[in-house]
């Protein structure tokens, strides 16, 4: 998954970087920013989780609506 694909998937959900970090178990939005800029590669587990979210899976802590 390329950085652009990761970002496109996030935006399709639609989630902010901070919300995405929270539902993926990261400590902050900086990790998502690093993935989306190509500074860091997402793990296989992160790719699988994002793919599940895009396919419709929603955990109990899913944000109800994007933050402004």
TORKOLDREN-513460 format. One record per residue: residue number from 1; z, y, x of N, C-alpha, C in turn. Coordinates in Angstrom, 3 decimals, always signed. Atoms other than C-alpha are relative to their C-alpha. Layout:
<keba><nr>NUM</nr><n_Z>Z</n_Z><n_Y>Y</n_Y><n_X>X</n_X><ca_Z>Z</ca_Z><ca_Y>Y</ca_Y><ca_X>X</ca_X><c_Z>Z</c_Z><c_Y>Y</c_Y><c_X>X</c_X></keba>
...
//
This chain:
<keba><nr>1</nr><n_Z>+0.000</n_Z><n_Y>-1.165</n_Y><n_X>+0.850</n_X><ca_Z>+0.000</ca_Z><ca_Y>+0.000</ca_Y><ca_X>+0.000</ca_X><c_Z>+0.000</c_Z><c_Y>+1.237</c_Y><c_X>+0.903</c_X></keba>
<keba><nr>2</nr><n_Z>+0.105</n_Z><n_Y>-1.214</n_Y><n_X>-0.810</n_X><ca_Z>-1.062</ca_Z><ca_Y>+3.308</ca_Y><ca_X>+1.487</ca_X><c_Z>+1.005</c_Z><c_Y>+1.044</c_Y><c_X>-0.501</c_X></keba>
<keba><nr>3</nr><n_Z>-0.869</n_Z><n_Y>-1.083</n_Y><n_X>+0.465</n_X><ca_Z>+1.091</ca_Z><ca_Y>+6.446</ca_Y><ca_X>+1.344</ca_X><c_Z>-0.528</c_Z><c_Y>+0.661</c_Y><c_X>-1.280</c_X></keba>
<keba><nr>4</nr><n_Z>+0.593</n_Z><n_Y>-0.615</n_Y><n_X>+1.191</n_X><ca_Z>-1.337</ca_Z><ca_Y>+7.927</ca_Y><ca_X>-1.206</ca_X><c_Z>+0.168</c_Z><c_Y>-0.896</c_Y><c_X>-1.225</c_X></keba>
<keba><nr>5</nr><n_Z>-0.192</n_Z><n_Y>+0.927</n_Y><n_X>+1.121</n_X><ca_Z>-1.125</ca_Z><ca_Y>+4.805</ca_Y><ca_X>-3.385</ca_X><c_Z>+1.453</c_Z><c_Y>+0.014</c_Y><c_X>-0.475</c_X></keba>
<keba><nr>6</nr><n_Z>-1.415</n_Z><n_Y>-0.044</n_Y><n_X>+0.339</n_X><ca_Z>+2.667</ca_Z><ca_Y>+4.876</ca_Y><ca_X>-3.238</ca_X><c_Z>+0.287</c_Z><c_Y>+1.251</c_Y><c_X>-0.840</c_X></keba>
<keba><nr>7</nr><n_Z>-0.222</n_Z><n_Y>-1.258</n_Y><n_X>+0.711</n_X><ca_Z>+2.686</ca_Z><ca_Y>+8.534</ca_Y><ca_X>-4.324</ca_X><c_Z>-0.653</c_Z><c_Y>-0.028</c_Y><c_X>-1.384</c_X></keba>
<keba><nr>8</nr><n_Z>+0.701</n_Z><n_Y>+0.080</n_Y><n_X>+1.287</n_X><ca_Z>+0.124</ca_Z><ca_Y>+7.923</ca_Y><ca_X>-7.067</ca_X><c_Z>+0.791</c_Z><c_Y>-0.860</c_Y><c_X>-0.988</c_X></keba>
<keba><nr>9</nr><n_Z>-0.805</n_Z><n_Y>+0.864</n_Y><n_X>+0.868</n_X><ca_Z>+2.247</ca_Z><ca_Y>+5.079</ca_Y><ca_X>-8.447</ca_X><c_Z>+1.261</c_Z><c_Y>+0.730</c_Y><c_X>-0.462</c_X></keba>
<keba><nr>10</nr><n_Z>-1.206</n_Z><n_Y>-0.738</n_Y><n_X>+0.370</n_X><ca_Z>+5.386</ca_Z><ca_Y>+7.247</ca_Y><ca_X>-8.353</ca_X><c_Z>-0.299</c_Z><c_Y>+1.038</c_Y><c_X>-1.073</c_X></keba>
<keba><nr>11</nr><n_Z>+0.362</n_Z><n_Y>-1.045</n_Y><n_X>+0.958</n_X><ca_Z>+3.659</ca_Z><ca_Y>+10.073</ca_Y><ca_X>-10.169</ca_X><c_Z>-0.417</c_Z><c_Y>-0.568</c_Y><c_X>-1.350</c_X></keba>
<keba><nr>12</nr><n_Z>+0.414</n_Z><n_Y>+0.616</n_Y><n_X>+1.264</n_X><ca_Z>+2.293</ca_Z><ca_Y>+7.687</ca_Y><ca_X>-12.799</ca_X><c_Z>+1.198</c_Z><c_Y>-0.433</c_Y><c_X>-0.844</c_X></keba>
<keba><nr>13</nr><n_Z>-1.150</n_Z><n_Y>+0.536</n_Y><n_X>+0.732</n_X><ca_Z>+5.831</ca_Z><ca_Y>+6.661</ca_Y><ca_X>-13.791</ca_X><c_Z>+0.609</c_Z><c_Y>+0.937</c_Y><c_X>-1.045</c_X></keba>
<keba><nr>14</nr><n_Z>-0.003</n_Z><n_Y>-0.976</n_Y><n_X>-1.080</n_X><ca_Z>+6.501</ca_Z><ca_Y>+9.837</ca_Y><ca_X>-13.757</ca_X><c_Z>+1.433</c_Z><c_Y>+0.246</c_Y><c_X>+0.490</c_X></keba>
<keba><nr>15</nr><n_Z>-1.315</n_Z><n_Y>-0.207</n_Y><n_X>-0.601</n_X><ca_Z>+9.439</ca_Z><ca_Y>+10.218</ca_Y><ca_X>-11.357</ca_X><c_Z>-0.086</c_Z><c_Y>+0.984</c_Y><c_X>+1.156</c_X></keba>
<keba><nr>16</nr><n_Z>-0.090</n_Z><n_Y>-0.836</n_Y><n_X>-1.186</n_X><ca_Z>+10.530</ca_Z><ca_Y>+12.761</ca_Y><ca_X>-8.793</ca_X><c_Z>+0.298</c_Z><c_Y>-0.907</c_Y><c_X>+1.198</c_X></keba>
<keba><nr>17</nr><n_Z>-0.358</n_Z><n_Y>+0.779</n_Y><n_X>-1.181</n_X><ca_Z>+11.090</ca_Z><ca_Y>+11.636</ca_Y><ca_X>-5.229</ca_X><c_Z>+1.467</c_Z><c_Y>-0.410</c_Y><c_X>-0.061</c_X></keba>
<keba><nr>18</nr><n_Z>-1.434</n_Z><n_Y>+0.311</n_Y><n_X>+0.083</n_X><ca_Z>+14.861</ca_Z><ca_Y>+11.805</ca_Y><ca_X>-5.807</ca_X><c_Z>+0.262</c_Z><c_Y>-1.122</c_Y><c_X>-1.007</c_X></keba>
<keba><nr>19</nr><n_Z>-0.166</n_Z><n_Y>+1.054</n_Y><n_X>+1.000</n_X><ca_Z>+14.634</ca_Z><ca_Y>+9.682</ca_Y><ca_X>-8.966</ca_X><c_Z>-0.522</c_Z><c_Y>-1.334</c_Y><c_X>+0.520</c_X></keba>
<keba><nr>20</nr><n_Z>+0.563</n_Z><n_Y>+1.228</n_Y><n_X>-0.557</n_X><ca_Z>+12.424</ca_Z><ca_Y>+7.156</ca_Y><ca_X>-7.198</ca_X><c_Z>+0.949</c_Z><c_Y>-0.594</c_Y><c_X>+1.026</c_X></keba>
<keba><nr>21</nr><n_Z>-0.971</n_Z><n_Y>+0.480</n_Y><n_X>-0.998</n_X><ca_Z>+14.904</ca_Z><ca_Y>+6.925</ca_Y><ca_X>-4.322</ca_X><c_Z>+1.174</c_Z><c_Y>-0.674</c_Y><c_X>-0.694</c_X></keba>
<keba><nr>22</nr><n_Z>-1.154</n_Z><n_Y>+0.551</n_Y><n_X>+0.711</n_X><ca_Z>+17.727</ca_Z><ca_Y>+6.308</ca_Y><ca_X>-6.787</ca_X><c_Z>-0.294</c_Z><c_Y>-1.367</c_Y><c_X>-0.610</c_X></keba>
<keba><nr>23</nr><n_Z>+0.291</n_Z><n_Y>+1.286</n_Y><n_X>+0.648</n_X><ca_Z>+16.021</ca_Z><ca_Y>+3.509</ca_Y><ca_X>-8.725</ca_X><c_Z>-0.440</c_Z><c_Y>-1.068</c_Y><c_X>+0.995</c_X></keba>
<keba><nr>24</nr><n_Z>+0.380</n_Z><n_Y>+0.975</n_Y><n_X>-1.030</n_X><ca_Z>+14.834</ca_Z><ca_Y>+1.888</ca_Y><ca_X>-5.487</ca_X><c_Z>+1.142</c_Z><c_Y>-0.307</c_Y><c_X>+0.960</c_X></keba>
<keba><nr>25</nr><n_Z>-1.167</n_Z><n_Y>+0.298</n_Y><n_X>-0.819</n_X><ca_Z>+18.292</ca_Z><ca_Y>+1.960</ca_Y><ca_X>-3.905</ca_X><c_Z>+0.063</c_Z><c_Y>+0.731</c_Y><c_X>+1.323</c_X></keba>
<keba><nr>26</nr><n_Z>-0.058</n_Z><n_Y>-0.802</n_Y><n_X>-1.220</n_X><ca_Z>+17.607</ca_Z><ca_Y>+4.528</ca_Y><ca_X>-1.186</ca_X><c_Z>+1.060</c_Z><c_Y>+1.081</c_Y><c_X>-0.157</c_X></keba>
<keba><nr>27</nr><n_Z>-1.077</n_Z><n_Y>-0.985</n_Y><n_X>+0.054</n_X><ca_Z>+20.286</ca_Z><ca_Y>+7.064</ca_Y><ca_X>-0.280</ca_X><c_Z>-0.480</c_Z><c_Y>+1.409</c_Y><c_X>-0.317</c_X></keba>
<keba><nr>28</nr><n_Z>+0.490</n_Z><n_Y>-1.342</n_Y><n_X>+0.290</n_X><ca_Z>+18.031</ca_Z><ca_Y>+10.086</ca_Y><ca_X>-0.697</ca_X><c_Z>-1.508</c_Z><c_Y>+0.070</c_Y><c_X>-0.078</c_X></keba>
<keba><nr>29</nr><n_Z>+1.430</n_Z><n_Y>-0.174</n_Y><n_X>+0.206</n_X><ca_Z>+14.611</ca_Z><ca_Y>+11.464</ca_Y><ca_X>-1.482</ca_X><c_Z>-0.772</c_Z><c_Y>+0.092</c_Y><c_X>+1.295</c_X></keba>
<keba><nr>30</nr><n_Z>+0.717</n_Z><n_Y>-0.113</n_Y><n_X>-1.273</n_X><ca_Z>+13.800</ca_Z><ca_Y>+11.916</ca_Y><ca_X>+2.205</ca_X><c_Z>-0.727</c_Z><c_Y>-1.296</c_Y><c_X>+0.360</c_X></keba>
<keba><nr>31</nr><n_Z>+0.668</n_Z><n_Y>+1.283</n_Y><n_X>-0.285</n_X><ca_Z>+12.961</ca_Z><ca_Y>+8.205</ca_Y><ca_X>+2.456</ca_X><c_Z>-1.323</c_Z><c_Y>-0.078</c_Y><c_X>-0.755</c_X></keba>
<keba><nr>32</nr><n_Z>+1.235</n_Z><n_Y>+0.015</n_Y><n_X>+0.780</n_X><ca_Z>+10.377</ca_Z><ca_Y>+8.555</ca_Y><ca_X>-0.324</ca_X><c_Z>-1.009</c_Z><c_Y>+0.958</c_Y><c_X>+0.619</c_X></keba>
<keba><nr>33</nr><n_Z>+0.884</n_Z><n_Y>-0.968</n_Y><n_X>-0.650</n_X><ca_Z>+8.949</ca_Z><ca_Y>+11.653</ca_Y><ca_X>+1.354</ca_X><c_Z>-0.604</c_Z><c_Y>-0.593</c_Y><c_X>+1.272</c_X></keba>
<keba><nr>34</nr><n_Z>+0.499</n_Z><n_Y>+0.636</n_Y><n_X>-1.228</n_X><ca_Z>+8.642</ca_Z><ca_Y>+9.709</ca_Y><ca_X>+4.630</ca_X><c_Z>-1.066</c_Z><c_Y>-1.045</c_Y><c_X>-0.317</c_X></keba>
<keba><nr>35</nr><n_Z>+0.983</n_Z><n_Y>+1.016</n_Y><n_X>+0.400</n_X><ca_Z>+6.805</ca_Z><ca_Y>+6.879</ca_Y><ca_X>+2.872</ca_X><c_Z>-1.294</c_Z><c_Y>+0.668</c_Y><c_X>-0.449</c_X></keba>
<keba><nr>36</nr><n_Z>+1.183</n_Z><n_Y>-0.665</n_Y><n_X>+0.548</n_X><ca_Z>+4.457</ca_Z><ca_Y>+9.271</ca_Y><ca_X>+1.087</ca_X><c_Z>-0.789</c_Z><c_Y>+0.788</c_Y><c_X>+1.041</c_X></keba>
<keba><nr>37</nr><n_Z>+0.725</n_Z><n_Y>-0.692</n_Y><n_X>-1.070</n_X><ca_Z>+3.580</ca_Z><ca_Y>+11.131</ca_Y><ca_X>+4.295</ca_X><c_Z>-0.508</c_Z><c_Y>-0.959</c_Y><c_X>+1.072</c_X></keba>
<keba><nr>38</nr><n_Z>+0.434</n_Z><n_Y>+0.974</n_Y><n_X>-0.989</n_X><ca_Z>+3.038</ca_Z><ca_Y>+7.942</ca_Y><ca_X>+6.267</ca_X><c_Z>+0.899</c_Z><c_Y>-0.074</c_Y><c_X>+1.219</c_X></keba>
<keba><nr>39</nr><n_Z>-0.933</n_Z><n_Y>+0.032</n_Y><n_X>-1.132</n_X><ca_Z>+5.979</ca_Z><ca_Y>+8.572</ca_Y><ca_X>+8.609</ca_X><c_Z>+0.770</c_Z><c_Y>-1.313</c_Y><c_X>+0.045</c_X></keba>
<keba><nr>40</nr><n_Z>-0.723</n_Z><n_Y>+1.276</n_Y><n_X>+0.091</n_X><ca_Z>+7.590</ca_Z><ca_Y>+5.319</ca_Y><ca_X>+7.440</ca_X><c_Z>-0.769</c_Z><c_Y>-0.902</c_Y><c_X>-0.957</c_X></keba>
<keba><nr>41</nr><n_Z>+0.657</n_Z><n_Y>+0.964</n_Y><n_X>+0.880</n_X><ca_Z>+6.125</ca_Z><ca_Y>+2.181</ca_Y><ca_X>+5.916</ca_X><c_Z>+1.012</c_Z><c_Y>-0.555</c_Y><c_X>-0.988</c_X></keba>
<keba><nr>42</nr><n_Z>-0.917</n_Z><n_Y>+0.631</n_Y><n_X>+0.954</n_X><ca_Z>+7.657</ca_Z><ca_Y>+0.830</ca_Y><ca_X>+2.723</ca_X><c_Z>+0.143</c_Z><c_Y>-1.481</c_Y><c_X>+0.325</c_X></keba>
<keba><nr>43</nr><n_Z>-0.217</n_Z><n_Y>+1.429</n_Y><n_X>-0.214</n_X><ca_Z>+9.193</ca_Z><ca_Y>-2.614</ca_Y><ca_X>+3.026</ca_X><c_Z>-0.785</c_Z><c_Y>-0.797</c_Y><c_X>-1.042</c_X></keba>
<keba><nr>44</nr><n_Z>+0.668</n_Z><n_Y>+0.870</n_Y><n_X>+0.976</n_X><ca_Z>+7.600</ca_Z><ca_Y>-5.560</ca_Y><ca_X>+1.258</ca_X><c_Z>+0.767</c_Z><c_Y>+0.023</c_Y><c_X>-1.320</c_X></keba>
<keba><nr>45</nr><n_Z>-0.813</n_Z><n_Y>-0.035</n_Y><n_X>+1.216</n_X><ca_Z>+10.511</ca_Z><ca_Y>-5.462</ca_Y><ca_X>-1.210</ca_X><c_Z>-0.220</c_Z><c_Y>+1.309</c_Y><c_X>-0.771</c_X></keba>
<keba><nr>46</nr><n_Z>+0.237</n_Z><n_Y>-1.296</n_Y><n_X>+0.655</n_X><ca_Z>+9.955</ca_Z><ca_Y>-1.742</ca_Y><ca_X>-1.921</ca_X><c_Z>-1.360</c_Z><c_Y>+0.009</c_Y><c_X>-0.690</c_X></keba>
<keba><nr>47</nr><n_Z>+1.329</n_Z><n_Y>+0.073</n_Y><n_X>+0.618</n_X><ca_Z>+6.264</ca_Z><ca_Y>-2.352</ca_Y><ca_X>-2.585</ca_X><c_Z>+0.037</c_Z><c_Y>-0.857</c_Y><c_X>-1.255</c_X></keba>
<keba><nr>48</nr><n_Z>-0.095</n_Z><n_Y>+0.903</n_Y><n_X>+1.146</n_X><ca_Z>+7.087</ca_Z><ca_Y>-5.238</ca_Y><ca_X>-4.903</ca_X><c_Z>+0.743</c_Z><c_Y>+0.670</c_Y><c_X>-1.154</c_X></keba>
<keba><nr>49</nr><n_Z>-0.772</n_Z><n_Y>-0.681</n_Y><n_X>+1.025</n_X><ca_Z>+9.676</ca_Z><ca_Y>-3.171</ca_Y><ca_X>-6.777</ca_X><c_Z>-0.813</c_Z><c_Y>+1.107</c_Y><c_X>-0.663</c_X></keba>
<keba><nr>50</nr><n_Z>+0.827</n_Z><n_Y>-1.062</n_Y><n_X>+0.575</n_X><ca_Z>+7.340</ca_Z><ca_Y>-0.203</ca_Y><ca_X>-7.224</ca_X><c_Z>-1.102</c_Z><c_Y>-0.590</c_Y><c_X>-0.877</c_X></keba>
<keba><nr>51</nr><n_Z>+1.035</n_Z><n_Y>+0.679</n_Y><n_X>+0.787</n_X><ca_Z>+4.628</ca_Z><ca_Y>-2.566</ca_Y><ca_X>-8.449</ca_X><c_Z>+0.573</c_Z><c_Y>-0.489</c_Y><c_X>-1.331</c_X></keba>
<keba><nr>52</nr><n_Z>-0.646</n_Z><n_Y>+0.450</n_Y><n_X>+1.240</n_X><ca_Z>+7.076</ca_Z><ca_Y>-4.013</ca_Y><ca_X>-11.008</ca_X><c_Z>+0.251</c_Z><c_Y>+1.178</c_Y><c_X>-0.934</c_X></keba>
<keba><nr>53</nr><n_Z>-0.219</n_Z><n_Y>-1.187</n_Y><n_X>+0.830</n_X><ca_Z>+7.954</ca_Z><ca_Y>-0.511</ca_Y><ca_X>-12.217</ca_X><c_Z>-1.308</c_Z><c_Y>+0.454</c_Y><c_X>-0.645</c_X></keba>
<keba><nr>54</nr><n_Z>+1.306</n_Z><n_Y>-0.410</n_Y><n_X>+0.531</n_X><ca_Z>+4.278</ca_Z><ca_Y>+0.362</ca_Y><ca_X>-12.623</ca_X><c_Z>-0.445</c_Z><c_Y>-0.967</c_Y><c_X>-1.108</c_X></keba>
<keba><nr>55</nr><n_Z>+0.372</n_Z><n_Y>+1.010</n_Y><n_X>+0.996</n_X><ca_Z>+3.816</ca_Z><ca_Y>-2.894</ca_Y><ca_X>-14.584</ca_X><c_Z>+0.870</c_Z><c_Y>+0.060</c_Y><c_X>-1.257</c_X></keba>
<keba><nr>56</nr><n_Z>-0.798</n_Z><n_Y>-0.160</n_Y><n_X>+1.210</n_X><ca_Z>+6.540</ca_Z><ca_Y>-1.844</ca_Y><ca_X>-17.020</ca_X><c_Z>+1.459</c_Z><c_Y>-0.379</c_Y><c_X>+0.098</c_X></keba>
<keba><nr>57</nr><n_Z>-1.416</n_Z><n_Y>+0.345</n_Y><n_X>-0.144</n_X><ca_Z>+9.841</ca_Z><ca_Y>-3.183</ca_Y><ca_X>-15.674</ca_X><c_Z>+0.838</c_Z><c_Y>+1.265</c_Y><c_X>+0.103</c_X></keba>
<keba><nr>58</nr><n_Z>-0.914</n_Z><n_Y>-1.130</n_Y><n_X>-0.063</n_X><ca_Z>+12.714</ca_Z><ca_Y>-0.741</ca_Y><ca_X>-16.210</ca_X><c_Z>+1.430</c_Z><c_Y>-0.514</c_Y><c_X>+0.136</c_X></keba>
<keba><nr>59</nr><n_Z>-1.395</n_Z><n_Y>+0.400</n_Y><n_X>-0.146</n_X><ca_Z>+16.231</ca_Z><ca_Y>-1.320</ca_Y><ca_X>-14.832</ca_X><c_Z>+0.892</c_Z><c_Y>+0.833</c_Y><c_X>-0.918</c_X></keba>
<keba><nr>60</nr><n_Z>-0.939</n_Z><n_Y>-0.705</n_Y><n_X>+0.878</n_X><ca_Z>+19.308</ca_Z><ca_Y>-0.183</ca_Y><ca_X>-16.768</ca_X><c_Z>+0.219</c_Z><c_Y>+1.452</c_Y><c_X>+0.423</c_X></keba>
<keba><nr>61</nr><n_Z>-0.248</n_Z><n_Y>-1.363</n_Y><n_X>-0.476</n_X><ca_Z>+19.642</ca_Z><ca_Y>+2.932</ca_Y><ca_X>-14.590</ca_X><c_Z>-1.262</c_Z><c_Y>+0.853</c_Y><c_X>+0.073</c_X></keba>
<keba><nr>62</nr><n_Z>+1.274</n_Z><n_Y>-0.737</n_Y><n_X>-0.010</n_X><ca_Z>+16.067</ca_Z><ca_Y>+4.133</ca_Y><ca_X>-15.225</ca_X><c_Z>+0.207</c_Z><c_Y>+1.393</c_Y><c_X>-0.575</c_X></keba>
<keba><nr>63</nr><n_Z>-0.143</n_Z><n_Y>-1.356</n_Y><n_X>+0.541</n_X><ca_Z>+15.908</ca_Z><ca_Y>+7.933</ca_Y><ca_X>-15.666</ca_X><c_Z>-0.723</c_Z><c_Y>+0.135</c_Y><c_X>-1.345</c_X></keba>
<keba><nr>64</nr><n_Z>+0.608</n_Z><n_Y>-0.182</n_Y><n_X>+1.319</n_X><ca_Z>+15.212</ca_Z><ca_Y>+8.946</ca_Y><ca_X>-19.256</ca_X><c_Z>-1.189</c_Z><c_Y>+0.934</c_Y><c_X>+0.030</c_X></keba>
<keba><nr>65</nr><n_Z>+1.131</n_Z><n_Y>-0.915</n_Y><n_X>-0.134</n_X><ca_Z>+12.947</ca_Z><ca_Y>+11.820</ca_Y><ca_X>-18.263</ca_X><c_Z>+0.051</c_Z><c_Y>+0.637</c_Y><c_X>+1.385</c_X></keba>
<keba><nr>66</nr><n_Z>+0.016</n_Z><n_Y>-0.585</n_Y><n_X>-1.326</n_X><ca_Z>+11.850</ca_Z><ca_Y>+13.467</ca_Y><ca_X>-15.033</ca_X><c_Z>+0.807</c_Z><c_Y>+1.289</c_Y><c_X>+0.058</c_X></keba>
<keba><nr>67</nr><n_Z>-0.703</n_Z><n_Y>-1.254</n_Y><n_X>-0.223</n_X><ca_Z>+13.931</ca_Z><ca_Y>+16.259</ca_Y><ca_X>-13.581</ca_X><c_Z>-0.992</c_Z><c_Y>+1.123</c_Y><c_X>+0.197</c_X></keba>
<keba><nr>68</nr><n_Z>+0.858</n_Z><n_Y>-1.166</n_Y><n_X>-0.189</n_X><ca_Z>+12.495</ca_Z><ca_Y>+19.750</ca_Y><ca_X>-13.484</ca_X><c_Z>+0.066</c_Z><c_Y>+0.474</c_Y><c_X>+1.430</c_X></keba>
//
